């Protein structure tokens, strides 16, 4: 598999995924940050549900999440964001990029 998948292929893989973390009323608490870090380390490509306030609030939380994790935004539709952070040595059994789709 190539080291750099096109955005279109990342979105296709992400389409089948369920959100693994929900950011709710408390925003990006330490527990939520830890869970996002763990999910990115394990899966590389994850969906995050942003169940906070209005569009501006979701934008702010998403921007903070991207900056604090070093991930990149692949796609956002409504309150669901698909984010990617590659691992140096991903686990083929857990990585959403390496598992058969």
C-alpha positions in Angstrom: 0.0 0.0 0.0 1.3 3.4 -0.8 2.5 5.7 2.0 0.2 8.5 0.9 -3.4 7.7 0.1 -5.4 10.2 -1.9 -8.0 12.1 0.0 -10.7 10.5 -2.0 -9.6 7.0 -0.8 -9.3 8.2 2.8 -12.9 9.5 2.6 -14.0 6.1 1.1 -12.4 4.3 4.0 -13.9 6.7 6.5 -17.4 6.4 5.1 -17.6 2.9 6.6 -16.3 4.0 10.0 -18.4 4.8 13.1 -17.4 7.7 15.4 -15.0 6.4 18.0 -15.1 9.5 20.2 -17.8 12.0 21.0 -16.9 15.5 22.1 -19.9 16.7 24.1 -20.8 19.5 26.5 -17.5 19.4 28.4 -15.6 20.1 25.2 -12.0 18.7 24.9 -11.5 17.5 28.5 -8.4 15.6 29.4 -10.2 12.3 29.2 -11.5 13.1 25.7 -8.0 14.1 24.6 -6.5 10.9 25.9 -9.2 8.8 24.1 -8.6 10.7 20.8 -4.8 10.2 21.2 -5.3 6.5 21.9 -7.7 6.1 18.9 -5.3 7.9 16.5 -2.4 5.8 17.7 -4.3 2.6 17.2 -6.4 3.4 14.1 -4.7 6.4 12.4 -7.9 7.4 10.6 -10.9 8.0 12.9 -14.3 9.7 13.0 -15.1 12.1 15.8 -18.6 13.3 16.6 -18.8 17.0 17.7 -21.9 17.3 19.9 -21.2 20.8 21.1 -23.3 23.9 20.6 -23.6 25.6 17.2 -21.5 25.6 14.1 -19.0 28.2 15.4 -18.5 26.2 18.6 -17.9 23.0 16.6 -15.5 24.8 14.4 -13.5 26.1 17.4 -13.4 22.6 19.1 -12.4 20.9 15.9 -9.6 23.5 15.3 -8.3 23.0 18.8 -8.5 19.2 18.4 -6.5 19.3 15.2 -3.9 21.6 16.6 -3.5 19.7 19.9 -3.2 16.2 18.3 -1.2 17.0 15.2 -3.8 15.3 13.1 -5.1 16.6 9.8 -8.8 17.0 8.8 -9.7 14.8 5.9 -13.4 15.6 5.8 -16.2 17.2 7.9 -19.9 16.7 7.3 -22.1 18.4 9.8 -21.0 17.4 13.3 -18.8 14.4 12.2 -15.1 15.0 11.4 -12.8 12.4 9.8 -9.3 13.0 11.0 -5.9 11.4 10.2 -2.6 11.1 12.0 -0.2 8.5 10.6 1.8 6.3 13.0 5.5 5.5 12.5 4.8 1.8 13.0 1.0 1.1 12.7 -0.5 -2.2 13.9 -1.9 -3.9 10.8 -4.7 -5.4 12.9 -5.9 -2.0 14.2 -5.0 0.5 11.5 -8.0 1.6 9.4 -5.5 2.3 6.6 -3.9 -1.1 6.5 -6.8 -3.4 7.2 -8.7 -4.8 4.2 -11.7 -2.7 3.3 
